[in-house]
């Protein structure tokens, strides 16, 4: 499913994270829609393969290339789509992208745990177990609670007016993340991203526990990243930050311009 914002021809498609954080980019779509044509893609499938084909069905009718902006898990989805369907993608913007290789994962946990209280650490582990339990019937609630914990630890200074509650789909998180994390353990994501031929832009908040080098190092080594932007007063979600949100939106608008008019 896809929702359009802005009166101009769609040039930017937003892919939410989670997996299962449905509607988490809705406010961003509204903000960007004041300047450019934007589409908010809503993920509804429960396998990576189905998500790719669902996105293709939404984008193909536009009949022109678009820039894909993926946040968190959505950054991986954007990269995979660009690799498979290069004829549909102008640029890829990765925001808060998870590290591509498994050996960076421990850094995320260490940084988060430094920001958690002891009670929050225990709650975090309990919620992860609930999401991974096939018999648990309250995955949506568990994902919502997990998101609230992570939101606190992963961001710098959020603007309450820019935070989307949206809908959480715990079953989608469980199904997709198990598959996606297994791919990372097998080294698939790094191989996928090194085969993308369109320009790749990486935007990461300095306070984001996801190490920026987990994406930049393997791709810069192969000259796959056009440019890296580090937001000084942001965490995992720069678009919701009090200080950096305006400059983030300005940057995204510029990077979304067609014909790669974004080298400055």
Secondary structure, DSSP 4 states (H G I P E B T S, - for coil): -EEEESSSPEEEEEE--TTTEETTTHHHHHHHTTTSEEEEEPP--SSHHHHHHHHHHHHHTT-S-EEEEEETHHHHHHHHHHHH-GGGEEEEEEESPPPSSGGGHHHHHHHHHHHS-HHHHHHHHHHHHHHT-TT-S-HHHHHHHHHHHHHHHH-SSB-GGG----EE-HHHHHHHHHHHHHHHHTTHHHHHHTT--SEEEEEEETT-SS-THHHHHHHHHTT-EEEEEEETT--S-GGGBTTTHHHHHHHHHHHT-GGG----
